[in-house]
């Protein structure tokens, strides 16, 4: 399945925090060290401060936008042709993301919280209603076929069931179903022999009005550069999905806030539970957003480069040495084994082979690059466009296409 998930955050400068922050841009050329010193002391996650209030409940509106790739040639794909897709969207949701269950620890140097996210559909900002139909890869079927491909008895039972129901490699569902979940007939049948199996599938199933686990953040009380930095997630200081200690590291903030007084030569580290990994961004250029000056940061191509270019990424090859190439990440280890890869939309910054594998890919930097525009004194983004594309690898589709073709055409 080819899906582009486009998250656009208009976070703003969080009410300017204090009068000091409000005048700092004017006075920074006169008293830079004095102003910065005051900001560093004032911006701490502490009850009653504007910094804490903005972190706990972001005041500016946040929107999540989804774009889907509708497959237009499913029969030809089964015969070996490359998929042809048409991008459909956006489907826009207002996102509410307050920090809840907040509890200060270790004399105010750390704070625990869960980040509950709720999504409300915005019809006036969307291409169409949530009932719009999308034809895409049948991820539950591909996942099941992949999981049982080496178990002949189960594989035969699955093949017989799919043949009897006419289920194949592609499926058509509404936008709402693909995002938030639908009961899948194949998963429901398997649930009879595996009662613990969930028979509902959705790309963001159980992600609405829910959180991704408990975080422990540093408050910045001891060091301003530790402001909102993640200490642990779900009780762990590192991940376990990848094959190297470096790739399993939890680095930086959760991306919603950054420490104050950011310079152009800094590296901004972030941990994303959606991406199942940490990443970083580097300064790219000065920008002005709605009259507010800022620095634009963006993840460089090295973040998702292949192991030849960036050997440190070898730990993301699962199983070991099973490396897909630049610009894509196999996230099946953290997605219950579903054969899902992530990339930038239209495979921006990915190897050219991925762009050529799907007809309809048109990577454009201005449209498909993830950017974070930050006020260098404040703690929050002026603008954040975080772009992620979900897909299933062509290799997996090719492996299962012959099976599906047999089921569909030789019954």
C-alpha positions as CSV (number, residue, x, y, z in Angstrom):
1,X,0.0,0.0,0.0
2,X,1.2,3.5,-0.8
3,X,0.1,6.2,1.5
4,X,1.5,9.6,2.2
5,X,0.8,10.9,5.7
6,X,1.5,14.6,5.8
7,X,1.5,16.2,9.2
8,X,1.5,20.0,9.2
9,X,2.0,21.8,12.5
10,X,1.4,25.5,12.9
11,X,2.7,25.8,16.4
12,X,3.7,29.4,16.7
13,X,5.7,31.2,19.4
14,X,3.6,30.1,22.4
15,X,2.4,33.5,23.6
16,X,6.0,34.8,23.6
17,X,6.5,33.2,27.1
18,X,7.5,36.5,28.9
19,X,8.1,40.1,28.1
20,X,11.8,39.2,27.8
21,X,11.1,36.9,24.9
22,X,8.8,39.5,23.4
23,X,11.5,42.1,23.2
24,X,14.5,39.8,22.8
25,X,14.5,40.0,19.0
26,X,14.6,43.7,19.1
27,X,17.3,44.0,21.7
28,X,19.4,41.0,20.8
29,X,21.8,43.0,18.8
30,X,22.4,45.3,21.8
31,X,22.3,43.0,24.7
32,X,22.6,39.5,23.2
33,X,24.4,37.8,26.0
34,X,22.2,39.5,28.7
35,X,19.0,38.6,27.0
36,X,20.0,35.0,26.3
37,X,21.1,34.5,29.8
38,X,17.7,35.6,31.2
39,X,15.9,33.4,28.7
40,X,17.9,30.3,29.6
41,X,17.0,30.8,33.3
42,X,13.3,31.6,32.7
43,X,12.4,28.8,30.3
44,X,11.9,25.8,32.5
45,X,9.1,23.3,32.7
46,X,7.6,24.4,36.0
47,X,4.1,24.8,37.2
48,X,2.8,28.3,36.7
49,X,5.2,29.4,34.0
50,X,4.1,30.3,30.5
51,X,6.7,27.8,29.1
52,X,5.0,25.0,31.0
53,X,1.5,26.1,30.0
54,X,2.5,26.2,26.3
55,X,4.2,22.8,26.6
56,X,1.3,21.2,28.5
57,X,-1.4,22.5,26.1
58,X,-0.1,24.0,22.8
59,X,-2.2,27.2,22.2
60,X,-1.9,27.3,18.4
61,X,-3.9,25.1,16.1
62,X,-2.3,21.9,14.9
63,X,-3.4,20.0,11.8
64,X,-2.7,16.6,10.4
65,X,-3.2,16.1,6.7
66,X,-3.3,12.7,4.9
67,X,-2.8,12.0,1.2
68,X,-3.5,8.6,-0.3
69,X,-2.1,6.9,-3.4
70,X,-5.0,5.3,-5.3
71,X,-3.8,2.3,-7.3
72,X,-5.2,2.5,-10.8
73,X,-3.9,-0.7,-12.4
74,X,-4.4,-3.6,-9.9
75,X,-4.7,-6.3,-12.6
76,X,-1.6,-5.2,-14.4
77,X,0.3,-5.2,-11.1
78,X,-0.7,-8.9,-10.6
79,X,0.8,-9.6,-14.1
80,X,4.1,-8.0,-13.1
81,X,3.7,-4.4,-14.1
82,X,4.8,-1.6,-11.8
83,X,1.9,0.1,-9.8
84,X,0.4,3.3,-11.2
85,X,-1.0,5.6,-8.6
86,X,-2.9,8.9,-8.3
87,X,-2.4,11.0,-5.3
88,X,-5.7,11.9,-3.5
89,X,-6.0,14.4,-0.7
90,X,-5.7,16.2,1.6
91,X,-8.0,14.8,4.3
92,X,-7.4,17.2,7.2
93,X,-7.8,16.7,10.9
94,X,-7.5,19.1,13.7
95,X,-5.1,17.6,16.2
96,X,-5.4,18.2,20.0
97,X,-2.3,17.0,21.9
98,X,-2.3,18.0,25.6
99,X,0.2,16.6,28.0
100,X,-1.7,14.6,30.6
101,X,-1.0,12.8,33.9
102,X,1.8,15.3,34.5
103,X,3.9,14.6,37.6
104,X,7.2,16.3,38.6
105,X,10.0,14.2,39.9
106,X,13.6,14.4,41.2
107,X,13.1,17.9,42.8
108,X,11.7,19.3,39.6
109,X,14.4,18.2,37.3
110,X,12.2,15.8,35.5
111,X,8.5,15.5,34.6
112,X,6.4,12.5,33.5
113,X,3.5,12.8,31.1
114,X,1.5,11.1,28.4
115,X,0.8,12.9,25.2
116,X,-2.9,12.2,24.3
117,X,-3.7,13.0,20.7
118,X,-7.3,13.4,19.4
119,X,-8.2,14.0,15.7
120,X,-11.3,15.8,14.5
121,X,-12.1,15.7,10.8
122,X,-12.2,19.1,9.1
123,X,-14.4,18.8,6.0
124,X,-13.9,22.4,4.9
125,X,-10.1,21.8,4.7
126,X,-10.3,18.4,2.9
127,X,-10.7,17.2,-0.6
128,X,-13.8,15.2,0.2
129,X,-15.5,13.4,3.0
130,X,-14.1,10.5,5.1
131,X,-16.4,8.2,3.0
132,X,-14.3,8.7,-0.1
133,X,-13.1,5.3,-1.5
134,X,-9.4,4.4,-2.0
135,X,-8.0,1.4,-3.7
136,X,-4.8,0.3,-2.1
137,X,-2.6,-2.6,-1.1
138,X,-4.4,-5.1,1.2
139,X,-1.9,-4.8,4.1
140,X,-3.6,-7.4,6.3
141,X,-3.5,-10.0,3.5
142,X,0.1,-9.2,2.6
143,X,1.0,-9.4,6.3
144,X,-0.7,-12.7,6.8
145,X,0.8,-14.2,3.6
146,X,4.3,-13.1,4.7
147,X,3.9,-14.4,8.2
148,X,2.8,-17.9,7.2
149,X,4.8,-18.3,3.9
150,X,7.0,-21.0,5.4
151,X,4.1,-22.9,7.1
152,X,2.6,-25.0,4.4
153,X,-0.5,-26.1,6.2
154,X,-1.5,-22.6,7.3
155,X,-0.5,-21.2,3.9
156,X,-2.8,-23.6,2.2
157,X,-5.7,-22.8,4.6
158,X,-5.2,-19.1,4.0
159,X,-5.1,-19.6,0.2
160,X,-8.3,-21.6,0.3
161,X,-10.0,-18.9,2.4
162,X,-8.9,-16.1,0.2
163,X,-10.0,-18.0,-2.9
164,X,-13.5,-18.6,-1.5
165,X,-13.9,-15.0,-0.5
166,X,-12.3,-13.4,-3.6
167,X,-9.9,-11.5,-1.4
168,X,-6.6,-10.4,-3.1
169,X,-3.6,-8.2,-3.0
170,X,-5.6,-5.0,-3.4
171,X,-8.6,-3.7,-1.4
172,X,-11.0,-0.8,-1.5
173,X,-12.0,1.0,1.7
174,X,-13.0,4.5,2.8
175,X,-10.6,7.1,4.0
176,X,-12.0,6.7,7.6
177,X,-11.6,3.0,7.5
178,X,-8.1,3.0,6.2
179,X,-7.0,5.5,8.9
180,X,-9.0,4.5,12.0
181,X,-9.8,0.9,11.4
182,X,-12.1,-1.7,9.8
183,X,-12.9,-5.3,10.6
184,X,-10.9,-7.5,8.2
185,X,-12.5,-10.8,7.1
186,X,-9.2,-12.7,6.8
187,X,-8.0,-11.5,10.3
188,X,-11.4,-12.4,11.7
189,X,-11.1,-15.9,10.3
190,X,-7.6,-16.3,11.7
191,X,-8.9,-15.1,15.0
192,X,-10.8,-18.5,15.4
193,X,-7.4,-20.3,15.6
194,X,-5.5,-17.4,17.2
195,X,-7.9,-15.8,19.7
196,X,-5.3,-13.1,20.7
197,X,-5.2,-11.7,17.2
198,X,-6.9,-8.4,16.6
199,X,-9.3,-8.6,13.6
200,X,-9.4,-4.8,13.1
201,X,-6.8,-3.0,10.9
202,X,-6.1,0.6,10.4
203,X,-3.0,2.7,9.8
204,X,-3.8,4.8,12.9
205,X,-6.0,2.2,14.6
206,X,-6.1,2.9,18.3
207,X,-4.2,6.2,17.8
208,X,-7.2,8.5,18.1
209,X,-8.0,9.8,21.6
210,X,-5.0,7.8,22.8
211,X,-1.3,8.2,23.6
212,X,1.9,6.4,22.6
213,X,3.0,5.7,26.2
214,X,4.6,7.5,29.1
215,X,7.5,9.9,28.7
216,X,9.9,11.2,31.2
217,X,11.2,14.6,30.2
218,X,14.0,16.8,31.6
219,X,12.6,20.2,32.7
220,X,15.7,22.2,31.8
221,X,16.1,23.3,35.5
222,X,19.7,22.1,35.6
223,X,20.7,22.9,32.0
224,X,18.6,24.9,29.5
225,X,19.7,22.6,26.7
226,X,17.9,19.7,28.4
227,X,14.5,21.5,28.1
228,X,11.9,18.9,27.1
229,X,14.5,16.4,26.3
230,X,13.3,12.8,26.6
231,X,14.9,10.7,29.4
232,X,12.8,7.6,29.0
233,X,9.8,6.3,27.0
234,X,7.6,3.6,28.4
235,X,10.1,3.1,31.1
236,X,13.0,2.5,28.8
237,X,16.0,4.7,27.9
238,X,16.6,2.9,24.6
239,X,14.7,1.0,22.0
240,X,14.9,-2.7,21.2
241,X,13.7,-3.0,17.6
242,X,17.1,-2.4,15.9
243,X,20.3,-4.3,15.7
244,X,22.8,-1.7,17.1
245,X,23.0,0.4,20.2
246,X,23.3,3.6,18.2
247,X,20.1,3.0,16.2
248,X,18.2,2.1,19.4
249,X,19.1,5.4,21.1
250,X,16.3,7.8,22.2
251,X,17.7,11.2,21.4
252,X,16.4,14.7,21.8
253,X,12.8,16.0,22.5
254,X,9.6,14.5,21.1
255,X,9.7,17.2,18.4
256,X,7.0,19.5,19.9
257,X,9.4,21.7,21.8
258,X,13.1,22.6,21.7
259,X,15.4,24.3,24.1
260,X,15.7,28.2,23.8
261,X,18.5,30.2,22.2
262,X,19.1,27.9,19.3
263,X,22.0,28.6,17.0
264,X,22.6,27.9,13.3
265,X,25.4,25.4,14.0
266,X,23.3,23.2,16.3
267,X,22.0,19.7,15.6
268,X,18.4,19.3,16.7
269,X,17.7,15.7,17.8
270,X,14.2,14.3,18.0
271,X,12.6,11.0,18.9
272,X,9.5,9.9,16.9
273,X,7.5,6.9,18.1
274,X,5.7,7.0,14.7
275,X,9.0,6.4,12.9
276,X,10.2,4.0,15.7
277,X,13.5,5.8,15.8
278,X,15.4,9.0,16.6
279,X,16.5,11.4,13.9
280,X,18.1,14.9,13.6
281,X,17.8,18.1,11.7
282,X,20.4,20.7,10.6
283,X,20.1,24.4,9.8
284,X,19.3,25.1,6.2
285,X,18.3,28.8,5.9
286,X,16.8,31.9,7.5
287,X,13.1,32.2,7.0
288,X,10.3,34.6,8.0
289,X,6.9,33.1,8.8
290,X,4.0,35.5,9.2
291,X,6.4,38.3,10.1
292,X,8.4,36.2,12.6
293,X,12.0,35.5,11.8
294,X,13.3,32.0,12.3
295,X,15.8,29.3,11.3
296,X,14.8,26.5,9.0
297,X,16.0,23.1,10.0
298,X,15.6,19.9,8.0
299,X,16.7,16.3,8.3
300,X,19.6,15.8,5.8
301,X,19.8,12.9,3.4
302,X,22.3,11.2,5.7
303,X,19.5,10.4,8.2
304,X,18.0,7.8,5.8
305,X,21.1,7.1,3.7
306,X,22.2,3.6,2.8
307,X,25.0,1.9,4.7
308,X,27.5,2.6,2.0
309,X,27.0,6.4,2.6
310,X,26.2,6.2,6.3
311,X,27.5,3.0,7.9
312,X,25.8,3.9,11.2
313,X,22.5,3.1,9.6
314,X,23.4,-0.6,9.4
315,X,21.5,-1.1,12.6
316,X,18.2,-0.3,10.9
317,X,18.7,-3.3,8.6
318,X,16.4,-6.0,9.9
319,X,17.2,-8.8,9.7
320,X,20.9,-7.8,9.8
321,X,22.3,-7.0,6.4
322,X,18.8,-6.8,4.9
323,X,19.2,-3.2,3.8
324,X,16.6,-1.6,1.5
325,X,18.6,1.4,0.3
326,X,18.6,5.1,0.8
327,X,15.5,7.0,1.8
328,X,13.4,4.2,3.1
329,X,13.0,2.5,6.5
330,X,11.6,-1.0,7.2
331,X,9.4,-0.5,10.2
332,X,7.9,-3.9,10.4
333,X,9.7,-4.7,13.6
334,X,7.7,-2.1,15.4
335,X,4.4,-2.5,13.4
336,X,3.5,-6.0,14.6
337,X,5.4,-7.5,11.6
338,X,3.3,-5.7,8.9
339,X,5.5,-5.3,5.8
340,X,5.5,-1.5,6.0
341,X,8.2,0.8,4.9
342,X,8.4,4.5,5.6
343,X,10.0,7.3,3.5
344,X,9.5,10.9,2.6
345,X,6.5,11.5,0.2
346,X,7.1,10.4,-3.4
347,X,10.4,8.9,-2.2
348,X,12.1,12.3,-1.9
349,X,15.8,11.8,-1.1
350,X,15.4,8.0,-1.7
351,X,17.3,5.9,-4.3
352,X,16.0,6.5,-7.8
353,X,15.0,2.9,-8.1
354,X,12.1,3.5,-5.6
355,X,10.9,6.5,-7.6
356,X,10.9,4.4,-10.8
357,X,9.2,1.4,-9.2
358,X,5.9,3.3,-8.9
359,X,4.4,5.3,-11.8
360,X,3.2,8.6,-10.5
361,X,6.1,9.5,-8.1
362,X,7.2,13.1,-8.5
363,X,9.5,14.0,-5.7
364,X,9.8,17.8,-5.2
365,X,11.8,19.3,-2.4
366,X,9.5,22.3,-1.8
367,X,6.5,19.9,-1.4
368,X,8.0,16.8,0.1
369,X,10.8,17.9,2.4
370,X,10.3,17.8,6.2
371,X,11.1,21.2,7.6
372,X,11.1,22.8,11.1
373,X,11.0,26.6,11.3
374,X,12.1,27.7,14.7
375,X,12.3,31.1,16.5
376,X,15.9,31.1,17.7
377,X,14.9,32.4,21.1
378,X,11.6,30.7,21.7
379,X,10.9,27.1,22.6
380,X,8.3,26.2,19.9
381,X,8.2,25.9,16.2
382,X,6.8,28.7,14.1
383,X,6.0,26.2,11.5
384,X,6.5,22.4,11.2
385,X,5.8,20.3,8.2
386,X,6.6,16.7,9.1
387,X,6.1,14.5,6.0
388,X,5.9,10.7,6.2
389,X,4.9,8.2,3.5
390,X,3.8,4.7,4.4
391,X,4.2,2.0,1.8
392,X,4.7,-1.7,1.2
393,X,7.8,-2.8,-0.5
394,X,7.7,-3.9,-4.2
395,X,9.6,-7.0,-3.3
396,X,6.8,-8.2,-1.0
397,X,4.2,-7.3,-3.5
398,X,6.0,-9.2,-6.2
399,X,6.4,-12.3,-4.0
400,X,2.7,-12.5,-3.3
401,X,1.4,-11.3,-6.6
402,X,1.6,-14.8,-8.2
403,X,-0.3,-16.3,-5.3
404,X,-3.0,-13.6,-5.6
405,X,-3.2,-14.0,-9.4
406,X,-3.8,-17.7,-9.0
407,X,-6.5,-17.1,-6.4
408,X,-8.2,-14.5,-8.6
409,X,-8.0,-15.9,-12.1
410,X,-7.8,-19.7,-11.7
411,X,-10.6,-20.5,-9.3
